[in-house]
Amino acid sequence: MRQTSQRIFLLVGLLGALVLVLLIGLRVLPGIMAAEPAVTVRVLAPNVPLGGSVFIQIDAPDATAVRVLDGDVVQPARRRADGCWEAVLGVWMEEKPGRRNLTVEADVNGETLAVPAMYTISPRDFPVQRLRMSKAQDAIYESPAVEEEYRLIREAINSQAAERLWQGGFALPAQGRLSTQYGTQRYRNGKKVGIHKGIDIAAPKGTLIYAANDGTVVLRGDYLLHGRTLVIDHGGGVTGLYIHLSEFGVSPGQRVKAGQKLARVGSTGVATGPHLHYALYVNGVAVDPLLWREVPAEW
């Protein structure tokens, strides 16, 4: 009887040791994630032209915060209603083409999990535009008032709401001729003065301008250089800029729907003729609005 009891105790001890080894193995063996939740990252359409955007989906259901590290730039991801996280990065027109490595960090149960990802920037040629302006018009660019209007517009562009209001692609806000492309290298009176950060749509004065997507009016102003100006915050890091307007159709703080009347085309401020200057910004980076007419279907 005593031998039987000893054998039972020995068997129980061996089983306990085996369970302990298995539990330790689950915590230390590489590739076994039972003790930690998985974080998966998907870059949609990873080949991005200059002026394009990078759409990133992150599945991290137990994360309290997620961010994307792109070189020195850190962008917070936003949690969607379905529990997934998303982030959008703008690619500036002067970035160096080639492979770019990302790191997605997720804070889970007091720890930071890091997952690598990548995208590729493809090269693109931009046109050159030469403008002639009067000395009086040229002098406006040096006015102290212009510096202040730039500050106000930049502040509005960077004040994105966390909640994403926009859905699907962004429609062109007015009908007319595309007179200046995004990325155009501009010379004024023979001197290189910068890069065109949006598109110009030439149209008769009074042509209706519509909201490219859902959003909120965060700035309505009348300025020396930009003329009558609107900034629409579409949420989720995306803002739209509409300038040289002849009249307004919305008020500051107003929520607008895609296709709603915003204003009318004009030539206020410094302009060579009636047109709408329309620009899109992703987390403060000017991107090509024409590339936002369609976004990934999964978005």
Backbone hydrogen bonds, N-H to C=O, Kabsch-Sander energy under -0.5 kcal/mol:
donor,donor_aa,acceptor,acceptor_aa,energy
5,S,1,M,-2.1
6,Q,2,R,-2.2
7,R,3,Q,-2.2
8,I,4,T,-2.1
9,F,5,S,-2.6
10,L,6,Q,-2.5
11,L,7,R,-2.4
12,V,8,I,-2.5
13,G,9,F,-2.3
14,L,10,L,-2.3
15,L,11,L,-2.3
16,G,12,V,-2.3
17,A,13,G,-2.3
18,L,14,L,-2.2
19,V,15,L,-2.3
20,L,16,G,-2.2
21,V,17,A,-2.4
22,L,18,L,-2.2
23,L,19,V,-2.4
24,I,20,L,-2.4
25,G,21,V,-2.5
26,L,22,L,-2.0
27,R,23,L,-0.9
27,R,24,I,-0.8
28,V,24,I,-1.5
29,L,25,G,-2.7
32,I,29,L,-1.4
33,M,31,G,-0.7
36,E,33,M,-1.3
40,T,59,D,-1.8
42,R,57,Q,-2.8
44,L,42,R,-0.7
44,L,55,F,-2.7
48,V,46,P,-0.8
48,V,120,T,-3.3
50,L,122,S,-1.3
51,G,91,V,-1.3
52,G,49,P,-2.4
54,V,89,L,-2.8
55,F,44,L,-0.8
55,F,53,S,-0.6
56,I,54,V,-0.5
56,I,87,A,-2.7
57,Q,42,R,-2.9
58,I,85,W,-2.8
59,D,40,T,-2.8
60,A,58,I,-0.9
63,A,60,A,-1.8
64,T,107,D,-2.7
65,A,107,D,-0.7
67,R,105,E,-2.3
68,V,75,Q,-3.1
69,L,103,T,-3.2
70,D,68,V,-0.6
70,D,73,V,-3.1
71,G,69,L,-0.6
73,V,70,D,-1.9
75,Q,68,V,-2.7
75,Q,73,V,-0.5
77,A,66,V,-2.9
78,R,86,E,-3.1
80,R,84,C,-3.6
83,G,80,R,-1.8
85,W,58,I,-3.0
86,E,78,R,-2.1
87,A,56,I,-2.0
89,L,54,V,-2.2
91,V,52,G,-2.6
92,W,90,G,-0.7
95,E,92,W,-1.9
98,G,121,I,-2.2
100,R,119,Y,-3.2
102,L,117,A,-3.2
103,T,69,L,-1.7
104,V,115,V,-3.0
105,E,67,R,-2.6
105,E,103,T,-0.6
106,A,113,L,-2.6
107,D,65,A,-2.9
108,V,106,A,-0.7
108,V,111,E,-3.1
111,E,108,V,-2.1
113,L,106,A,-3.1
113,L,111,E,-0.6
115,V,104,V,-2.6
117,A,102,L,-1.9
119,Y,100,R,-2.2
120,T,46,P,-2.9
121,I,98,G,-2.9
122,S,48,V,-2.5
122,S,120,T,-0.6
129,Q,185,Q,-2.7
131,L,129,Q,-0.5
131,L,187,Y,-3.3
138,D,134,S,-2.7
139,A,135,K,-2.1
140,I,136,A,-0.9
140,I,137,Q,-0.7
141,Y,137,Q,-0.6
141,Y,138,D,-0.9
142,E,139,A,-1.4
143,S,140,I,-1.8
146,V,143,S,-1.1
147,E,143,S,-0.9
148,E,144,P,-1.2
149,E,145,A,-1.9
150,Y,146,V,-2.3
151,R,147,E,-1.8
152,L,148,E,-2.3
153,I,149,E,-2.4
154,R,150,Y,-2.8
155,E,151,R,-2.4
156,A,152,L,-1.9
157,I,153,I,-2.6
158,N,154,R,-1.8
159,S,156,A,-1.2
160,Q,158,N,-0.9
165,L,163,E,-0.7
165,L,234,H,-2.1
166,W,234,H,-1.4
170,F,292,W,-3.5
171,A,169,G,-0.6
171,A,212,A,-1.7
177,R,202,A,-2.3
179,S,177,R,-1.1
179,S,200,D,-1.9
180,T,200,D,-1.1
183,G,196,H,-3.0
184,T,181,Q,-1.3
185,Q,127,P,-3.0
186,R,184,T,-0.7
186,R,194,G,-2.6
187,Y,129,Q,-2.6
188,R,191,K,-3.2
189,N,131,L,-3.2
189,N,187,Y,-0.5
191,K,188,R,-1.5
193,V,186,R,-2.4
194,G,186,R,-1.0
196,H,184,T,-2.6
199,I,278,Y,-2.8
200,D,180,T,-2.2
201,I,276,L,-2.7
202,A,177,R,-3.1
202,A,200,D,-0.6
203,A,274,P,-1.0
206,G,265,V,-2.6
207,T,204,P,-2.0
209,I,263,A,-2.5
210,Y,173,P,-3.0
211,A,260,Q,-2.5
215,G,256,V,-2.2
216,T,233,D,-2.0
217,V,254,Q,-2.6
218,V,216,T,-0.6
218,V,231,V,-2.5
219,L,231,V,-1.2
221,G,229,T,-2.1
223,Y,227,G,-1.7
227,G,223,Y,-0.8
228,R,245,L,-0.7
229,T,221,G,-3.4
230,L,242,Y,-2.7
231,V,219,L,-2.0
232,I,240,G,-2.6
233,D,216,T,-3.2
233,D,231,V,-0.5
234,H,232,I,-0.8
234,H,238,V,-2.2
235,G,238,V,-0.6
236,G,161,A,-1.8
237,G,161,A,-0.7
238,V,235,G,-1.3
239,T,281,Y,-2.2
240,G,232,I,-2.9
241,L,279,A,-2.8
242,Y,230,L,-2.7
243,I,277,H,-1.9
244,H,226,H,-1.9
245,L,228,R,-2.2
246,S,264,R,-2.8
247,E,264,R,-0.8
249,G,262,L,-3.0
250,V,262,L,-0.6
253,G,217,V,-3.2
254,Q,251,S,-1.8
256,V,215,G,-2.9
259,G,211,A,-2.7
260,Q,257,K,-2.3
262,L,209,I,-3.1
263,A,209,I,-1.3
264,R,247,E,-1.7
265,V,207,T,-2.8
266,G,244,H,-0.8
266,G,275,H,-0.6
268,T,244,H,-0.6
270,V,225,L,-2.7
271,A,269,G,-0.8
275,H,266,G,-2.3
276,L,201,I,-2.4
277,H,243,I,-1.4
277,H,275,H,-0.5
278,Y,199,I,-2.8
278,Y,276,L,-0.7
279,A,241,L,-2.1
280,L,287,V,-0.8
281,Y,239,T,-2.9
282,V,285,V,-2.8
283,N,237,G,-3.7
283,N,281,Y,-0.6
285,V,282,V,-1.7
286,A,284,G,-0.5
287,V,280,L,-2.5
288,D,51,G,-2.8
291,L,288,D,-1.3
292,W,289,P,-1.4
293,R,290,L,-1.0
299,W,296,P,-2.0
